[in-house]
Amino acid sequence: MNPNMILNMIFQRNPQMRNNPIVQNALSMMQSNNINGLQTLAQNICKEKGADINQVQQQIKQFFGN
Amino acid sequence: MQPFVNPMYFQQPQYQPYQPQMPQIPSMPSQSIQNPITGINGKWVDSFESLTANDVSMQGISVFPKNDLSEIICKRWNANGTIETVLYLPQKGDTEPIIDPIDEIKRSIEALNEKIDKVIKPTKAKKEVADES
């Protein structure tokens, strides 16, 4: 099972996710392989939440053991 | 005596079509389907500076009225990951009624016409009397 399948499964099983415009946008960008769009989306969310994108990136890498 | 012939001898063996065994996706515990949110998200605030991105719900619009009701802010997440903010201010009750400028011009023209009629009509009447005599 690849990450695409996992995300699709979560998206289908969670009705709240289905109605979330950010998730919808992220999924459509992921399906169309829009890497720049996804990067901008992540940057915007980090900026709004007052988080440093590099630190967040580091945390995600650590979570997945990289 | 006839030789025994097996009736299945001339039949081709029937094979089941190959069905590849797909790995089963582990089933997740089924979640109860939640109804769409019908209430309003948000909270009362003393100042808008205390609001953070975590206060804004990912579902729909969050409303933040000030405790003194002097202002209300509505916030929502955009699809591009930014937060859209709209500020609402109260309408004062003692504001003057809005006058339509076109109505005002029409009223002035009517008033002018009345004045002109008052000036012209008596002179016309005098002129007609003079012509008759």
N, CA and C atoms of all chains as a GROMACS GRO file, in nm:
protein
  597
    1MET      N    1   0.084  -0.120   0.000
    1MET     CA    2   0.000   0.000   0.000
    1MET      C    3   0.088   0.126   0.000
    2ASN      N    4   0.070   0.209  -0.098
    2ASN     CA    5   0.152   0.331  -0.105
    2ASN      C    6   0.082   0.447  -0.032
    3PRO      N    7   0.157   0.554  -0.004
    3PRO     CA    8   0.098   0.666   0.071
    3PRO      C    9  -0.026   0.723   0.004
    4ASN      N   10  -0.028   0.718  -0.128
    4ASN     CA   11  -0.145   0.767  -0.203
    4ASN      C   12  -0.271   0.689  -0.165
    5MET      N   13  -0.255   0.556  -0.158
    5MET     CA   14  -0.369   0.470  -0.123
    5MET      C   15  -0.416   0.496   0.020
    6ILE      N   16  -0.315   0.512   0.110
    6ILE     CA   17  -0.350   0.534   0.252
    6ILE      C   18  -0.429   0.664   0.266
    7LEU      N   19  -0.380   0.768   0.200
    7LEU     CA   20  -0.449   0.898   0.209
    7LEU      C   21  -0.588   0.891   0.149
    8ASN      N   22  -0.599   0.822   0.037
    8ASN     CA   23  -0.731   0.807  -0.026
    8ASN      C   24  -0.827   0.734   0.066
    9MET      N   25  -0.776   0.632   0.135
    9MET     CA   26  -0.860   0.553   0.224
    9MET      C   27  -0.907   0.639   0.342
   10ILE      N   28  -0.814   0.716   0.399
   10ILE     CA   29  -0.850   0.804   0.511
   10ILE      C   30  -0.955   0.906   0.465
   11PHE      N   31  -0.930   0.957   0.347
   11PHE     CA   32  -1.019   1.060   0.290
   11PHE      C   33  -1.160   1.004   0.270
   12GLN      N   34  -1.167   0.880   0.225
   12GLN     CA   35  -1.298   0.821   0.198
   12GLN      C   36  -1.372   0.783   0.326
   13ARG      N   37  -1.296   0.743   0.428
   13ARG     CA   38  -1.361   0.696   0.550
   13ARG      C   39  -1.398   0.807   0.645
   14ASN      N   40  -1.336   0.920   0.630
   14ASN     CA   41  -1.362   1.031   0.722
   14ASN      C   42  -1.442   1.141   0.653
   15PRO      N   43  -1.571   1.152   0.683
   15PRO     CA   44  -1.654   1.250   0.613
   15PRO      C   45  -1.611   1.394   0.639
   16GLN      N   46  -1.552   1.417   0.757
   16GLN     CA   47  -1.507   1.555   0.786
   16GLN      C   48  -1.391   1.594   0.694
   17MET      N   49  -1.305   1.497   0.669
   17MET     CA   50  -1.191   1.521   0.578
   17MET      C   51  -1.243   1.552   0.437
   18ARG      N   52  -1.349   1.480   0.400
   18ARG     CA   53  -1.405   1.494   0.266
   18ARG      C   54  -1.452   1.638   0.242
   19ASN      N   55  -1.502   1.702   0.349
   19ASN     CA   56  -1.554   1.838   0.334
   19ASN      C   57  -1.447   1.945   0.355
   20ASN      N   58  -1.326   1.904   0.388
   20ASN     CA   59  -1.221   2.000   0.418
   20ASN      C   60  -1.159   2.051   0.288
   21PRO      N   61  -1.169   2.181   0.260
   21PRO     CA   62  -1.118   2.232   0.132
   21PRO      C   63  -0.967   2.217   0.117
   22ILE      N   64  -0.894   2.224   0.230
   22ILE     CA   65  -0.748   2.210   0.222
   22ILE      C   66  -0.710   2.068   0.181
   23VAL      N   67  -0.778   1.971   0.243
   23VAL     CA   68  -0.749   1.830   0.211
   23VAL      C   69  -0.786   1.801   0.066
   24GLN      N   70  -0.900   1.853   0.025
   24GLN     CA   71  -0.943   1.832  -0.114
   24GLN      C   72  -0.840   1.888  -0.212
   25ASN      N   73  -0.795   2.009  -0.179
   25ASN     CA   74  -0.695   2.075  -0.265
   25ASN      C   75  -0.565   1.995  -0.266
   26ALA      N   76  -0.522   1.951  -0.147
   26ALA     CA   77  -0.396   1.876  -0.136
   26ALA      C   78  -0.404   1.746  -0.215
   27LEU      N   79  -0.518   1.676  -0.204
   27LEU     CA   80  -0.532   1.549  -0.276
   27LEU      C   81  -0.532   1.570  -0.427
   28SER      N   82  -0.602   1.674  -0.471
   28SER     CA   83  -0.607   1.697  -0.616
   28SER      C   84  -0.468   1.734  -0.668
   29MET      N   85  -0.392   1.810  -0.588
   29MET     CA   86  -0.255   1.846  -0.630
   29MET      C   87  -0.165   1.722  -0.630
   30MET      N   88  -0.189   1.634  -0.531
   30MET     CA   89  -0.109   1.512  -0.522
   30MET      C   90  -0.137   1.422  -0.643
   31GLN      N   91  -0.267   1.413  -0.679
   31GLN     CA   92  -0.303   1.327  -0.793
   31GLN      C   93  -0.250   1.383  -0.925
   32SER      N   94  -0.240   1.518  -0.932
   32SER     CA   95  -0.189   1.577  -1.056
   32SER      C   96  -0.038   1.601  -1.049
   33ASN      N   97   0.024   1.550  -0.943
   33ASN     CA   98   0.170   1.558  -0.925
   33ASN      C   99   0.220   1.704  -0.920
   34ASN      N  100   0.140   1.790  -0.859
   34ASN     CA  101   0.174   1.932  -0.849
   34ASN      C  102   0.258   1.954  -0.722
   35ILE      N  103   0.386   1.931  -0.733
   35ILE     CA  104   0.476   1.936  -0.617
   35ILE      C  105   0.488   2.081  -0.565
   36ASN      N  106   0.499   2.176  -0.659
   36ASN     CA  107   0.514   2.316  -0.618
   36ASN      C  108   0.391   2.365  -0.542
   37GLY      N  109   0.274   2.324  -0.590
   37GLY     CA  110   0.150   2.362  -0.523
   37GLY      C  111   0.143   2.306  -0.382
   38LEU      N  112   0.184   2.181  -0.366
   38LEU     CA  113   0.185   2.118  -0.233
   38LEU      C  114   0.283   2.188  -0.140
   39GLN      N  115   0.397   2.226  -0.196
   39GLN     CA  116   0.499   2.295  -0.116
   39GLN      C  117   0.446   2.431  -0.068
   40THR      N  118   0.380   2.503  -0.159
   40THR     CA  119   0.323   2.633  -0.122
   40THR      C  120   0.214   2.616  -0.016
   41LEU      N  121   0.133   2.513  -0.031
   41LEU     CA  122   0.027   2.486   0.067
   41LEU      C  123   0.088   2.461   0.205
   42ALA      N  124   0.192   2.379   0.208
   42ALA     CA  125   0.260   2.350   0.336
   42ALA      C  126   0.320   2.476   0.395
   43GLN      N  127   0.382   2.558   0.310
   43GLN     CA  128   0.442   2.684   0.358
   43GLN      C  129   0.335   2.777   0.416
   44ASN      N  130   0.221   2.786   0.347
   44ASN     CA  131   0.113   2.872   0.395
   44ASN      C  132   0.060   2.827   0.531
   45ILE      N  133   0.040   2.697   0.546
   45ILE     CA  134  -0.012   2.645   0.672
   45ILE      C  135   0.087   2.670   0.785
   46CYS      N  136   0.216   2.646   0.757
   46CYS     CA  137   0.318   2.669   0.859
   46CYS      C  138   0.323   2.816   0.898
   47LYS      N  139   0.310   2.904   0.798
   47LYS     CA  140   0.315   3.048   0.824
   47LYS      C  141   0.196   3.089   0.912
   48GLU      N  142   0.078   3.038   0.879
   48GLU     CA  143  -0.042   3.073   0.957
   48GLU      C  144  -0.032   3.021   1.100
   49LYS      N  145   0.030   2.904   1.115
   49LYS     CA  146   0.040   2.844   1.249
   49LYS      C  147   0.163   2.893   1.323
   50GLY      N  148   0.241   2.977   1.260
   50GLY     CA  149   0.360   3.031   1.326
   50GLY      C  150   0.469   2.928   1.344
   51ALA      N  151   0.474   2.831   1.255
   51ALA     CA  152   0.575   2.726   1.266
   51ALA      C  153   0.680   2.742   1.157
   52ASP      N  154   0.802   2.693   1.189
   52ASP     CA  155   0.910   2.697   1.091
   52ASP      C  156   0.902   2.572   1.004
   53ILE      N  157   0.891   2.594   0.873
   53ILE     CA  158   0.869   2.479   0.782
   53ILE      C  159   0.985   2.381   0.786
   54ASN      N  160   1.106   2.431   0.807
   54ASN     CA  161   1.222   2.340   0.811
   54ASN      C  162   1.214   2.248   0.933
   55GLN      N  163   1.171   2.306   1.046
   55GLN     CA  164   1.158   2.224   1.168
   55GLN      C  165   1.048   2.119   1.150
   56VAL      N  166   0.938   2.161   1.089
   56VAL     CA  167   0.826   2.068   1.068
   56VAL      C  168   0.871   1.954   0.977
   57GLN      N  169   0.945   1.992   0.873
   57GLN     CA  170   0.997   1.892   0.778
   57GLN      C  171   1.087   1.791   0.850
   58GLN      N  172   1.170   1.846   0.940
   58GLN     CA  173   1.262   1.762   1.018
   58GLN      C  174   1.184   1.664   1.107
   59GLN      N  175   1.078   1.718   1.171
   59GLN     CA  176   0.997   1.635   1.260
   59GLN      C  177   0.930   1.521   1.182
   60ILE      N  178   0.880   1.555   1.064
   60ILE     CA  179   0.814   1.450   0.982
   60ILE      C  180   0.915   1.344   0.942
   61LYS      N  181   1.036   1.388   0.906
   61LYS     CA  182   1.140   1.291   0.866
   61LYS      C  183   1.175   1.198   0.983
   62GLN      N  184   1.184   1.261   1.103
   62GLN     CA  185   1.217   1.181   1.222
   62GLN      C  186   1.106   1.081   1.252
   63PHE      N  187   0.980   1.128   1.231
   63PHE     CA  188   0.865   1.040   1.258
   63PHE      C  189   0.870   0.915   1.171
   64PHE      N  190   0.911   0.935   1.044
   64PHE     CA  191   0.918   0.820   0.954
   64PHE      C  192   1.055   0.750   0.957
   65GLY      N  193   1.138   0.794   1.052
   65GLY     CA  194   1.264   0.725   1.073
   65GLY      C  195   1.372   0.756   0.972
   66ASN      N  196   1.367   0.875   0.911
   66ASN     CA  197   1.472   0.914   0.816
   66ASN      C  198   1.565   1.017   0.879
   67MET      N  199  -2.020  -5.862  -2.455
   67MET     CA  200  -2.003  -5.762  -2.348
   67MET      C  201  -1.926  -5.641  -2.402
   68GLN      N  202  -1.990  -5.526  -2.380
   68GLN     CA  203  -1.926  -5.403  -2.431
   68GLN      C  204  -1.814  -5.357  -2.338
   69PRO      N  205  -1.709  -5.303  -2.400
   69PRO     CA  206  -1.603  -5.253  -2.310
   69PRO      C  207  -1.648  -5.129  -2.235
   70PHE      N  208  -1.605  -5.122  -2.116
   70PHE     CA  209  -1.644  -5.006  -2.031
   70PHE      C  210  -1.571  -4.880  -2.079
   71VAL      N  211  -1.649  -4.779  -2.107
   71VAL     CA  212  -1.590  -4.649  -2.147
   71VAL      C  213  -1.626  -4.545  -2.041
   72ASN      N  214  -1.526  -4.490  -1.989
   72ASN     CA  215  -1.550  -4.386  -1.888
   72ASN      C  216  -1.610  -4.263  -1.955
   73PRO      N  217  -1.729  -4.216  -1.916
   73PRO     CA  218  -1.791  -4.098  -1.981
   73PRO      C  219  -1.709  -3.971  -1.968
   74MET      N  220  -1.623  -3.962  -1.870
   74MET     CA  221  -1.542  -3.842  -1.849
   74MET      C  222  -1.413  -3.844  -1.931
   75TYR      N  223  -1.391  -3.957  -2.003
   75TYR     CA  224  -1.263  -3.976  -2.070
   75TYR      C  225  -1.236  -3.871  -2.177
   76PHE      N  226  -1.342  -3.840  -2.258
   76PHE     CA  227  -1.323  -3.748  -2.369
   76PHE      C  228  -1.344  -3.601  -2.331
   77GLN      N  229  -1.379  -3.578  -2.212
   77GLN     CA  230  -1.404  -3.438  -2.171
   77GLN      C  231  -1.274  -3.371  -2.127
   78GLN      N  232  -1.266  -3.248  -2.169
   78GLN     CA  233  -1.150  -3.169  -2.126
   78GLN      C  234  -1.167  -3.132  -1.979
   79PRO      N  235  -1.059  -3.140  -1.909
   79PRO     CA  236  -1.073  -3.099  -1.768
   79PRO      C  237  -1.108  -2.950  -1.756
   80GLN      N  238  -1.194  -2.920  -1.665
   80GLN     CA  239  -1.241  -2.780  -1.645
   80GLN      C  240  -1.157  -2.717  -1.535
   81TYR      N  241  -1.088  -2.614  -1.574
   81TYR     CA  242  -1.007  -2.544  -1.475
   81TYR      C  243  -1.077  -2.416  -1.433
   82GLN      N  244  -1.060  -2.383  -1.312
   82GLN     CA  245  -1.114  -2.254  -1.263
   82GLN      C  246  -1.025  -2.142  -1.317
   83PRO      N  247  -1.084  -2.034  -1.364
   83PRO     CA  248  -1.000  -1.922  -1.409
   83PRO      C  249  -0.914  -1.870  -1.294
   84TYR      N  250  -0.794  -1.832  -1.333
   84TYR     CA  251  -0.698  -1.786  -1.230
   84TYR      C  252  -0.744  -1.654  -1.168
   85GLN      N  253  -0.754  -1.653  -1.039
   85GLN     CA  254  -0.791  -1.530  -0.970
   85GLN      C  255  -0.676  -1.490  -0.879
   86PRO      N  256  -0.608  -1.385  -0.917
   86PRO     CA  257  -0.494  -1.346  -0.831
   86PRO      C  258  -0.542  -1.304  -0.692
   87GLN      N  259  -0.469  -1.348  -0.596
   87GLN     CA  260  -0.504  -1.313  -0.457
   87GLN      C  261  -0.442  -1.178  -0.424
   88MET      N  262  -0.528  -1.079  -0.412
   88MET     CA  263  -0.480  -0.945  -0.377
   88MET      C  264  -0.461  -0.937  -0.226
   89PRO      N  265  -0.355  -0.872  -0.184
   89PRO     CA  266  -0.339  -0.855  -0.039
   89PRO      C  267  -0.455  -0.774   0.017
   90GLN      N  268  -0.511  -0.826   0.123
   90GLN     CA  269  -0.627  -0.760   0.182
   90GLN      C  270  -0.584  -0.637   0.261
   91ILE      N  271  -0.654  -0.530   0.238
   91ILE     CA  272  -0.629  -0.408   0.315
   91ILE      C  273  -0.687  -0.429   0.455
   92PRO      N  274  -0.604  -0.412   0.557
   92PRO     CA  275  -0.659  -0.433   0.692
   92PRO      C  276  -0.775  -0.339   0.717
   93SER      N  277  -0.883  -0.399   0.766
   93SER     CA  278  -1.003  -0.316   0.785
   93SER      C  279  -0.987  -0.230   0.910
   94MET      N  280  -1.018  -0.106   0.894
   94MET     CA  281  -1.009  -0.013   1.007
   94MET      C  282  -1.141  -0.017   1.082
   95PRO      N  283  -1.139   0.009   1.211
   95PRO     CA  284  -1.266   0.011   1.284
   95PRO      C  285  -1.360   0.113   1.222
   96SER      N  286  -1.480   0.070   1.198
   96SER     CA  287  -1.573   0.160   1.130
   96SER      C  288  -1.611   0.275   1.221
   97GLN      N  289  -1.609   0.391   1.163
   97GLN     CA  290  -1.644   0.510   1.240
   97GLN      C  291  -1.791   0.541   1.216
   98SER      N  292  -1.855   0.588   1.319
   98SER     CA  293  -1.993   0.629   1.300
   98SER      C  294  -1.995   0.755   1.214
   99ILE      N  295  -2.085   0.758   1.120
   99ILE     CA  296  -2.092   0.872   1.029
   99ILE      C  297  -2.141   0.993   1.107
  100GLN      N  298  -2.057   1.096   1.106
  100GLN     CA  299  -2.093   1.214   1.183
  100GLN      C  300  -2.176   1.307   1.097
  101ASN      N  301  -2.274   1.366   1.160
  101ASN     CA  302  -2.356   1.462   1.088
  101ASN      C  303  -2.274   1.587   1.062
  102PRO      N  304  -2.305   1.659   0.955
  102PRO     CA  305  -2.234   1.785   0.933
  102PRO      C  306  -2.257   1.881   1.048
  103ILE      N  307  -2.154   1.964   1.072
  103ILE     CA  308  -2.160   2.054   1.186
  103ILE      C  309  -2.269   2.157   1.164
  104THR      N  310  -2.360   2.166   1.259
  104THR     CA  311  -2.471   2.260   1.242
  104THR      C  312  -2.452   2.384   1.328
  105GLY      N  313  -2.368   2.375   1.432
  105GLY     CA  314  -2.347   2.490   1.520
  105GLY      C  315  -2.248   2.587   1.460
  106ILE      N  316  -2.213   2.687   1.541
  106ILE     CA  317  -2.116   2.787   1.496
  106ILE      C  318  -1.988   2.766   1.573
  107ASN      N  319  -1.875   2.765   1.502
  107ASN     CA  320  -1.745   2.755   1.567
  107ASN      C  321  -1.700   2.893   1.610
  108GLY      N  322  -1.618   2.897   1.712
  108GLY     CA  323  -1.560   3.025   1.755
  108GLY      C  324  -1.573   3.045   1.905
  109LYS      N  325  -1.540   3.164   1.949
  109LYS     CA  326  -1.546   3.193   2.093
  109LYS      C  327  -1.548   3.344   2.115
  110TRP      N  328  -1.588   3.383   2.235
  110TRP     CA  329  -1.585   3.525   2.274
  110TRP      C  330  -1.441   3.562   2.309
  111VAL      N  331  -1.401   3.681   2.266
  111VAL     CA  332  -1.263   3.723   2.292
  111VAL      C  333  -1.259   3.866   2.346
  112ASP      N  334  -1.154   3.895   2.422
  112ASP     CA  335  -1.132   4.033   2.467
  112ASP      C  336  -1.064   4.113   2.357
  113SER      N  337  -0.969   4.048   2.290
  113SER     CA  338  -0.901   4.113   2.178
  113SER      C  339  -0.868   4.008   2.073
  114PHE      N  340  -0.858   4.054   1.951
  114PHE     CA  341  -0.833   3.960   1.842
  114PHE      C  342  -0.688   3.915   1.838
  115GLU      N  343  -0.602   3.988   1.909
  115GLU     CA  344  -0.459   3.953   1.908
  115GLU      C  345  -0.436   3.816   1.973
  116SER      N  346  -0.528   3.778   2.062
  116SER     CA  347  -0.508   3.651   2.132
  116SER      C  348  -0.543   3.530   2.046
  117LEU      N  349  -0.604   3.556   1.929
  117LEU     CA  350  -0.645   3.443   1.845
  117LEU      C  351  -0.525   3.381   1.774
  118THR      N  352  -0.527   3.250   1.764
  118THR     CA  353  -0.423   3.179   1.689
  118THR      C  354  -0.489   3.096   1.579
  119ALA      N  355  -0.404   3.041   1.494
  119ALA     CA  356  -0.456   2.960   1.382
  119ALA      C  357  -0.528   2.837   1.433
  120ASN      N  358  -0.489   2.790   1.552
  120ASN     CA  359  -0.555   2.671   1.606
  120ASN      C  360  -0.698   2.699   1.650
  121ASP      N  361  -0.730   2.828   1.673
  121ASP     CA  362  -0.868   2.863   1.710
  121ASP      C  363  -0.963   2.855   1.590
  122VAL      N  364  -0.906   2.858   1.472
  122VAL     CA  365  -0.989   2.856   1.351
  122VAL      C  366  -1.016   2.712   1.310
  123SER      N  367  -1.143   2.678   1.303
  123SER     CA  368  -1.181   2.542   1.269
  123SER      C  369  -1.150   2.513   1.123
  124MET      N  370  -1.110   2.389   1.098
  124MET     CA  371  -1.085   2.347   0.960
  124MET      C  372  -1.217   2.326   0.886
  125GLN      N  373  -1.326   2.319   0.961
  125GLN     CA  374  -1.458   2.297   0.901
  125GLN      C  375  -1.538   2.426   0.907
  126GLY      N  376  -1.564   2.485   0.797
  126GLY     CA  377  -1.653   2.601   0.793
  126GLY      C  378  -1.589   2.727   0.847
  127ILE      N  379  -1.674   2.816   0.900
  127ILE     CA  380  -1.630   2.948   0.942
  127ILE      C  381  -1.631   2.955   1.094
  128SER      N  382  -1.531   3.022   1.150
  128SER     CA  383  -1.526   3.046   1.295
  128SER      C  384  -1.557   3.193   1.321
  129VAL      N  385  -1.642   3.217   1.420
  129VAL     CA  386  -1.687   3.353   1.450
  129VAL      C  387  -1.632   3.394   1.586
  130PHE      N  388  -1.571   3.513   1.593
  130PHE     CA  389  -1.511   3.560   1.718
  130PHE      C  390  -1.565   3.699   1.752
  131PRO      N  391  -1.672   3.707   1.830
  131PRO     CA  392  -1.720   3.839   1.871
  131PRO      C  393  -1.639   3.890   1.991
  132LYS      N  394  -1.619   4.022   1.995
  132LYS     CA  395  -1.555   4.080   2.113
  132LYS      C  396  -1.655   4.081   2.227
  133ASN      N  397  -1.604   4.073   2.348
  133ASN     CA  398  -1.694   4.066   2.465
  133ASN      C  399  -1.784   4.189   2.475
  134ASP      N  400  -1.734   4.307   2.431
  134ASP     CA  401  -1.815   4.428   2.437
  134ASP      C  402  -1.899   4.449   2.310
  135LEU      N  403  -1.898   4.350   2.222
  135LEU     CA  404  -1.975   4.351   2.096
  135LEU      C  405  -1.940   4.470   2.006
  136SER      N  406  -1.822   4.524   2.022
  136SER     CA  407  -1.783   4.637   1.938
  136SER      C  408  -1.737   4.591   1.800
  137GLU      N  409  -1.693   4.469   1.788
  137GLU     CA  410  -1.646   4.414   1.660
  137GLU      C  411  -1.667   4.262   1.659
  138ILE      N  412  -1.682   4.211   1.539
  138ILE     CA  413  -1.688   4.065   1.522
  138ILE      C  414  -1.595   4.028   1.407
  139ILE      N  415  -1.516   3.926   1.431
  139ILE     CA  416  -1.427   3.878   1.324
  139ILE      C  417  -1.467   3.736   1.287
  140CYS      N  418  -1.471   3.710   1.156
  140CYS     CA  419  -1.496   3.575   1.107
  140CYS      C  420  -1.371   3.527   1.034
  141LYS      N  421  -1.335   3.404   1.061
  141LYS     CA  422  -1.214   3.348   0.999
  141LYS      C  423  -1.245   3.212   0.941
  142ARG      N  424  -1.178   3.181   0.831
  142ARG     CA  425  -1.188   3.046   0.775
  142ARG      C  426  -1.061   3.013   0.697
  143TRP      N  427  -1.035   2.884   0.691
  143TRP     CA  428  -0.919   2.835   0.617
  143TRP      C  429  -0.953   2.833   0.469
  144ASN      N  430  -0.863   2.886   0.387
  144ASN     CA  431  -0.877   2.874   0.242
  144ASN      C  432  -0.813   2.743   0.197
  145ALA      N  433  -0.849   2.704   0.076
  145ALA     CA  434  -0.796   2.578   0.022
  145ALA      C  435  -0.645   2.583   0.002
  146ASN      N  436  -0.589   2.706  -0.008
  146ASN     CA  437  -0.444   2.717  -0.031
  146ASN      C  438  -0.364   2.724   0.100
  147GLY      N  439  -0.433   2.703   0.214
  147GLY     CA  440  -0.363   2.698   0.342
  147GLY      C  441  -0.350   2.831   0.413
  148THR      N  442  -0.413   2.935   0.361
  148THR     CA  443  -0.412   3.064   0.429
  148THR      C  444  -0.545   3.084   0.502
  149ILE      N  445  -0.546   3.178   0.595
  149ILE     CA  446  -0.668   3.207   0.671
  149ILE      C  447  -0.727   3.338   0.620
  150GLU      N  448  -0.853   3.331   0.585
  150GLU     CA  449  -0.924   3.451   0.538
  150GLU      C  450  -0.995   3.513   0.659
  151THR      N  451  -0.983   3.645   0.672
  151THR     CA  452  -1.042   3.715   0.786
  151THR      C  453  -1.134   3.825   0.738
  152VAL      N  454  -1.254   3.832   0.796
  152VAL     CA  455  -1.348   3.940   0.765
  152VAL      C  456  -1.389   4.007   0.896
  153LEU      N  457  -1.379   4.140   0.898
  153LEU     CA  458  -1.414   4.215   1.019
  153LEU      C  459  -1.552   4.277   1.000
  154TYR      N  460  -1.639   4.259   1.097
  154TYR     CA  461  -1.772   4.319   1.094
  154TYR      C  462  -1.783   4.424   1.204
  155LEU      N  463  -1.831   4.542   1.166
  155LEU     CA  464  -1.849   4.651   1.262
  155LEU      C  465  -1.998   4.680   1.278
  156PRO      N  466  -2.041   4.722   1.396
  156PRO     CA  467  -2.184   4.748   1.416
  156PRO      C  468  -2.230   4.872   1.341
  157GLN      N  469  -2.355   4.870   1.295
  157GLN     CA  470  -2.414   4.988   1.232
  157GLN      C  471  -2.478   5.070   1.343
  158LYS      N  472  -2.443   5.197   1.348
  158LYS     CA  473  -2.496   5.283   1.454
  158LYS      C  474  -2.644   5.310   1.429
  159GLY      N  475  -2.723   5.315   1.538
  159GLY     CA  476  -2.867   5.337   1.525
  159GLY      C  477  -2.903   5.481   1.491
  160ASP      N  478  -2.816   5.580   1.523
  160ASP     CA  479  -2.851   5.720   1.504
  160ASP      C  480  -2.799   5.777   1.372
  161THR      N  481  -2.772   5.691   1.276
  161THR     CA  482  -2.721   5.741   1.148
  161THR      C  483  -2.833   5.810   1.070
  162GLU      N  484  -2.797   5.910   0.993
  162GLU     CA  485  -2.896   5.985   0.915
  162GLU      C  486  -2.948   5.900   0.800
  163PRO      N  487  -3.075   5.920   0.760
  163PRO     CA  488  -3.125   5.841   0.647
  163PRO      C  489  -3.051   5.878   0.518
  164ILE      N  490  -3.030   5.780   0.438
  164ILE     CA  491  -2.956   5.803   0.313
  164ILE      C  492  -3.050   5.870   0.211
  165ILE      N  493  -3.005   5.985   0.155
  165ILE     CA  494  -3.086   6.058   0.058
  165ILE      C  495  -3.037   6.022  -0.082
  166ASP      N  496  -3.135   5.986  -0.167
  166ASP     CA  497  -3.100   5.954  -0.306
  166ASP      C  498  -3.081   6.086  -0.382
  167PRO      N  499  -2.964   6.113  -0.440
  167PRO     CA  500  -2.940   6.242  -0.508
  167PRO      C  501  -3.036   6.266  -0.625
  168ILE      N  502  -3.078   6.162  -0.694
  168ILE     CA  503  -3.169   6.180  -0.808
  168ILE      C  504  -3.306   6.229  -0.759
  169ASP      N  505  -3.354   6.171  -0.650
  169ASP     CA  506  -3.481   6.217  -0.593
  169ASP      C  507  -3.472   6.364  -0.552
  170GLU      N  508  -3.355   6.397  -0.497
  170GLU     CA  509  -3.334   6.535  -0.452
  170GLU      C  510  -3.339   6.632  -0.571
  171ILE      N  511  -3.278   6.597  -0.682
  171ILE     CA  512  -3.277   6.681  -0.804
  171ILE      C  513  -3.420   6.693  -0.857
  172LYS      N  514  -3.494   6.581  -0.862
  172LYS     CA  515  -3.633   6.584  -0.911
  172LYS      C  516  -3.718   6.680  -0.827
  173ARG      N  517  -3.697   6.673  -0.696
  173ARG     CA  518  -3.774   6.759  -0.606
  173ARG      C  519  -3.743   6.907  -0.633
  174SER      N  520  -3.616   6.938  -0.654
  174SER     CA  521  -3.578   7.077  -0.681
  174SER      C  522  -3.637   7.125  -0.814
  175ILE      N  523  -3.636   7.038  -0.916
  175ILE     CA  524  -3.693   7.076  -1.047
  175ILE      C  525  -3.843   7.103  -1.034
  176GLU      N  526  -3.912   7.017  -0.959
  176GLU     CA  527  -4.056   7.037  -0.939
  176GLU      C  528  -4.083   7.170  -0.870
  177ALA      N  529  -4.001   7.200  -0.770
  177ALA     CA  530  -4.018   7.326  -0.698
  177ALA      C  531  -3.995   7.446  -0.790
  178LEU      N  532  -3.894   7.435  -0.876
  178LEU     CA  533  -3.865   7.542  -0.972
  178LEU      C  534  -3.981   7.559  -1.071
  179ASN      N  535  -4.034   7.446  -1.122
  179ASN     CA  536  -4.146   7.450  -1.215
  179ASN      C  537  -4.267   7.521  -1.152
  180GLU      N  538  -4.293   7.490  -1.027
  180GLU     CA  539  -4.406   7.554  -0.958
  180GLU      C  540  -4.386   7.705  -0.952
  181LYS      N  541  -4.265   7.747  -0.920
  181LYS     CA  542  -4.234   7.890  -0.912
  181LYS      C  543  -4.252   7.957  -1.048
  182ILE      N  544  -4.202   7.891  -1.153
  182ILE     CA  545  -4.212   7.946  -1.289
  182ILE      C  546  -4.360   7.960  -1.329
  183ASP      N  547  -4.437   7.854  -1.297
  183ASP     CA  548  -4.581   7.858  -1.329
  183ASP      C  549  -4.648   7.976  -1.261
  184LYS      N  550  -4.611   8.000  -1.135
  184LYS     CA  551  -4.673   8.109  -1.059
  184LYS      C  552  -4.641   8.244  -1.125
  185VAL      N  553  -4.520   8.257  -1.177
  185VAL     CA  554  -4.477   8.385  -1.238
  185VAL      C  555  -4.542   8.402  -1.376
  186ILE      N  556  -4.543   8.295  -1.458
  186ILE     CA  557  -4.588   8.304  -1.597
  186ILE      C  558  -4.740   8.313  -1.607
  187LYS      N  559  -4.813   8.230  -1.534
  187LYS     CA  560  -4.958   8.222  -1.552
  187LYS      C  561  -5.030   8.356  -1.526
  188PRO      N  562  -5.001   8.429  -1.419
  188PRO     CA  563  -5.072   8.557  -1.399
  188PRO      C  564  -5.044   8.656  -1.512
  189THR      N  565  -4.924   8.660  -1.566
  189THR     CA  566  -4.894   8.754  -1.676
  189THR      C  567  -4.971   8.714  -1.801
  190LYS      N  568  -4.984   8.580  -1.828
  190LYS     CA  569  -5.062   8.532  -1.943
  190LYS      C  570  -5.207   8.576  -1.929
  191ALA      N  571  -5.263   8.559  -1.810
  191ALA     CA  572  -5.404   8.595  -1.786
  191ALA      C  573  -5.425   8.744  -1.810
  192LYS      N  574  -5.331   8.827  -1.763
  192LYS     CA  575  -5.342   8.973  -1.782
  192LYS      C  576  -5.337   9.008  -1.932
  193LYS      N  577  -5.247   8.937  -2.005
  193LYS     CA  578  -5.228   8.963  -2.147
  193LYS      C  579  -5.356   8.931  -2.225
  194GLU      N  580  -5.420   8.815  -2.189
  194GLU     CA  581  -5.543   8.774  -2.258
  194GLU      C  582  -5.654   8.877  -2.236
  195VAL      N  583  -5.665   8.928  -2.114
  195VAL     CA  584  -5.767   9.029  -2.082
  195VAL      C  585  -5.744   9.157  -2.164
  196ALA      N  586  -5.618   9.194  -2.177
  196ALA     CA  587  -5.581   9.314  -2.252
  196ALA      C  588  -5.614   9.299  -2.401
  197ASP      N  589  -5.591   9.179  -2.456
  197ASP     CA  590  -5.620   9.153  -2.598
  197ASP      C  591  -5.771   9.162  -2.627
  198GLU      N  592  -5.853   9.109  -2.533
  198GLU     CA  593  -5.999   9.110  -2.550
  198GLU      C  594  -6.054   9.253  -2.554
  199SER      N  595  -6.000   9.337  -2.468
  199SER     CA  596  -6.049   9.474  -2.463
  199SER      C  597  -5.996   9.550  -2.586
   0.00000   0.00000   0.00000
